[in-house]
Amino acid sequence: MIEILTLIKHKLLFLYSYCKAAILGFLYQKKYETIKNVCLFIGYPRSGHSLIAALLDANPDIVIGMEWGVFPHLELGYRKRQIFYSLLRNSYLFKKRRNNIWTGYSYKIQDSWQGKVRKLLVIGDKHGGRASLMLRKNPELMHELERIIKFRPKLIHVIRNPFDMITTHTLKYFEDFQIPGSPEGIDLLPQIQKFFYRADVIMQLKKAQEYDMLDIYHEEFIKDPKVKLKEILIFLGLESDKTYLESCAAIIYSVANQSRQKIEWPNELIKFVENRLCEYPFLSHYKYSH
């Protein structure tokens, strides 16, 4: 009985959210007329894409949803105005309720446009890890989204040393599911497999050359954030502002966190991953020792 009531509750909540997005999306449709580009983050969890998304959301003419999930909602029947309204709402709530804090990190930029917008020129969603896996299961999702929103999405592909991403994702998995003990080398295997699933999706998108994709290497970004952020803005068709760039650069740490040291990687596993990385031109330069 409890399970049935829970199911009914979830369905009613979805129906409420769906109808609310449809009504308010229609009422605010004038706001969407200025949109020039739609962007999606694609790639891997724990890559540093939350930082990039938060910095872009601080721009007065950009709105980025934080893990709203365009593809899951597309599969649930959301249409253009519902998607745009929901991304705007998500950005607003991320600022109001979470104060721009995500997975224990603060991405708050003082006196910025996070959670609001001056003139909506670019709108997007940061849901990179799940988006890649969903595209692996259903490659037509990108075409379906393009058909619904009448924009060809620009893709932002944030990359960090894979050994750090895999390690951090494994640690997070143990934490989320309250698994006792500390992860060991063998516990890295599931996340290694998922990482290469996602890398395969990126490779397929690059080979198809249907969508503009910008590779952002996390290690390079934090070394010169103003230059790299300016490159992203150019990619999205926007100009940069000196004050905005300096405000964003002020919150960025100068050294990448080498979380790979938190789990002891067996030498055989390091060699296996390094050999696999050589199969992907955009990952082939990474080594465990870097």
C-alpha positions in Angstrom: 0.0 0.0 0.0 2.8 2.4 0.9 4.5 1.7 -2.4 1.3 2.4 -4.3 0.8 5.7 -2.5 4.5 6.7 -3.1 4.0 5.9 -6.8 0.9 8.0 -6.9 2.6 10.9 -5.1 5.5 10.9 -7.6 3.1 10.8 -10.6 1.2 13.8 -9.2 4.4 15.7 -8.5 5.5 15.1 -12.1 2.2 16.1 -13.5 2.3 19.3 -11.4 5.9 20.1 -12.6 5.0 19.3 -16.2 1.9 21.5 -16.2 3.6 24.3 -14.4 6.5 24.3 -16.9 4.0 24.3 -19.8 2.0 27.2 -18.4 4.9 29.4 -17.3 7.0 28.5 -20.3 4.2 29.9 -22.4 3.8 33.0 -20.3 7.5 33.8 -20.4 8.1 32.8 -24.1 9.1 36.4 -25.1 12.2 36.0 -22.9 13.4 33.1 -25.1 13.2 35.1 -28.4 16.7 36.5 -27.7 18.4 33.1 -27.4 21.3 32.7 -29.9 22.8 29.4 -28.8 22.0 26.4 -26.7 24.8 24.5 -25.0 25.1 21.1 -23.3 27.9 19.7 -21.2 28.9 16.3 -22.1 31.6 13.9 -20.8 32.2 12.5 -17.4 31.4 13.0 -13.7 34.0 14.6 -11.5 35.7 16.3 -14.5 35.4 19.9 -13.3 32.4 20.7 -15.5 30.5 22.0 -12.4 33.0 24.8 -12.1 32.8 25.8 -15.8 29.0 25.7 -15.6 28.9 27.9 -12.5 31.2 30.4 -14.1 29.1 30.6 -17.3 25.9 31.0 -15.2 27.6 34.1 -13.7 27.6 35.8 -17.1 24.8 38.3 -17.4 23.6 36.8 -20.7 24.0 33.1 -20.0 21.8 30.7 -18.0 23.1 27.2 -17.2 21.0 24.6 -15.3 22.9 22.6 -12.7 22.1 18.9 -13.2 18.5 19.6 -14.3 18.7 16.9 -17.0 17.6 17.9 -20.5 17.6 14.4 -21.9 15.6 12.7 -19.0 13.0 15.5 -19.3 13.0 15.2 -23.1 12.1 11.5 -22.7 9.3 12.5 -20.4 7.7 14.6 -23.1 9.0 18.1 -22.2 9.0 20.6 -25.1 10.9 23.7 -26.0 9.3 26.3 -23.8 9.1 23.8 -20.9 12.8 23.0 -21.2 13.8 26.7 -21.4 11.6 27.7 -18.5 12.9 24.8 -16.3 16.5 25.7 -17.0 15.9 29.3 -15.9 14.1 28.1 -12.8 16.9 25.6 -12.0 19.5 28.3 -12.2 17.4 30.5 -10.0 16.9 27.8 -7.4 20.5 26.7 -7.4 21.4 30.3 -6.3 18.5 30.7 -3.9 18.4 27.4 -2.1 21.9 26.0 -2.5 23.8 29.4 -2.6 25.8 27.9 -5.5 27.2 25.1 -3.4 27.5 21.7 -5.1 29.1 18.4 -3.8 30.7 20.4 -1.0 32.3 23.1 -3.1 31.2 26.7 -3.3 30.9 28.1 -6.8 29.5 31.4 -5.7 30.9 34.5 -7.5 30.3 37.8 -5.6 28.1 40.4 -7.3 27.5 38.2 -10.4 24.5 37.2 -12.4 24.2 33.7 -11.1 20.6 32.7 -10.8 19.4 35.6 -13.0 19.8 37.0 -16.4 20.1 40.4 -18.1 19.5 39.4 -21.7 19.1 35.7 -22.4 21.5 34.9 -25.3 22.8 31.4 -24.3 21.0 28.7 -22.3 22.3 25.3 -21.4 22.5 22.4 -19.0 25.3 20.8 -17.0 24.5 17.1 -16.8 27.6 15.7 -18.5 28.1 12.3 -17.1 24.5 11.1 -17.3 24.0 12.8 -20.7 26.8 10.7 -22.2 25.4 7.4 -20.9 21.9 8.3 -22.2 23.3 9.1 -25.6 25.1 5.7 -25.5 21.7 4.0 -25.0 19.9 6.2 -27.4 22.1 8.1 -29.9 19.0 9.7 -31.5 18.3 11.8 -28.4 20.5 14.6 -29.7 18.6 14.8 -33.0 15.3 14.7 -31.1 16.4 17.6 -28.8 17.5 19.6 -31.9 14.1 18.9 -33.5 12.2 20.0 -30.4 14.1 23.2 -29.4 14.9 24.3 -33.0 18.6 24.8 -32.1 21.7 22.7 -32.9 23.3 22.4 -29.4 26.9 23.4 -28.9 28.7 20.8 -26.8 31.2 21.6 -24.0 33.4 18.6 -23.2 35.4 19.1 -20.0 38.3 16.7 -19.4 40.4 16.1 -16.4 43.1 13.4 -15.8 41.1 10.2 -16.1 42.8 8.6 -13.1 41.5 11.5 -11.0 38.0 11.3 -12.4 37.8 7.5 -11.9 39.2 7.7 -8.4 36.9 10.5 -7.3 33.8 8.8 -8.8 34.7 5.5 -7.0 35.1 7.4 -3.6 31.8 9.1 -4.2 30.1 5.8 -5.0 31.3 4.4 -1.6 30.1 7.5 0.2 26.7 7.6 -1.5 25.9 4.0 -0.8 27.6 3.9 2.6 29.8 1.0 1.7 32.0 0.1 4.7 35.7 0.2 4.4 38.0 2.0 1.9 37.9 1.3 -1.8 40.7 -0.8 -3.2 42.1 -1.3 -6.7 39.5 -3.8 -7.7 36.8 -1.4 -6.8 37.9 1.0 -9.5 36.8 -1.4 -12.3 33.1 -0.4 -12.5 34.0 3.3 -12.9 36.8 2.5 -15.4 34.2 0.7 -17.5 31.7 3.6 -17.3 34.4 6.1 -18.1 35.3 4.4 -21.4 31.6 4.0 -22.2 31.4 7.8 -22.0 34.6 8.3 -23.9 33.2 6.1 -26.7 30.2 8.4 -27.0 32.5 11.4 -27.3 34.5 9.7 -30.0 31.4 8.9 -32.0 30.2 12.5 -31.8 33.6 13.8 -32.9 33.7 11.4 -35.8 30.2 12.3 -36.9 31.1 16.0 -36.9 27.4 17.0 -36.7 27.8 19.2 -33.6 30.3 21.8 -32.6 32.3 20.6 -29.6 34.8 22.4 -27.5 37.3 20.4 -25.5 38.3 22.1 -22.2 41.1 20.5 -20.3 40.7 21.2 -16.6 44.4 21.4 -15.8 44.9 24.0 -18.5 41.8 25.9 -17.5 42.9 26.5 -13.9 46.3 27.6 -15.1 44.9 30.4 -17.2 41.2 30.7 -16.5 40.6 34.1 -18.0 42.0 33.1 -21.4 40.2 29.7 -21.4 36.9 31.3 -20.3 37.2 33.8 -23.1 37.6 30.9 -25.5 34.4 29.4 -24.2 32.5 32.6 -24.6 33.7 33.0 -28.2 32.6 29.4 -28.9 29.1 30.4 -27.6 29.1 33.5 -29.7 29.6 36.0 -26.9 32.0 38.8 -26.1 34.0 38.8 -22.8 34.0 41.5 -20.1 37.2 42.1 -18.1 35.3 42.5 -14.8 33.4 39.3 -15.3 36.6 37.3 -16.2 38.5 38.6 -13.2 35.6 37.8 -10.8 35.5 34.3 -12.2 39.2 33.8 -12.0 39.2 34.9 -8.3 37.4 31.7 -7.1 39.6 29.2 -9.0 42.2 27.3 -7.1 45.6 27.2 -8.9 46.5 23.5 -8.6 44.5 20.6 -9.7 43.6 18.1 -7.0 45.3 14.8 -7.8 42.7 12.5 -6.1 44.2 9.4 -7.8 46.5 9.2 -4.8 43.6 8.5 -2.5 43.3 4.9 -3.8 46.2 2.6 -4.5 46.2 1.8 -8.2 47.7 -1.6 -9.1 50.5 -1.2 -11.8 48.6 -3.6 -14.1 45.5 -1.5 -13.9 47.4 1.7 -14.6 49.0 0.1 -17.7 45.6 -1.1 -18.8 44.0 2.3 -18.5 46.9 4.1 -20.2 46.8 1.7 -23.1 43.1 2.3 -23.5 43.5 6.1 -23.3 45.8 5.9 -26.4 42.7 4.8 -28.4 41.2 8.3 -28.0 43.1 11.3 -29.5 41.6 13.7 -26.9 42.8 11.5 -24.0 46.0 10.0 -25.3 48.3 12.4 -23.6 47.2 11.5 -20.1 49.3 9.4 -17.9 49.0 8.3 -14.2 52.2 10.1 -13.4 51.2 13.4 -14.9 
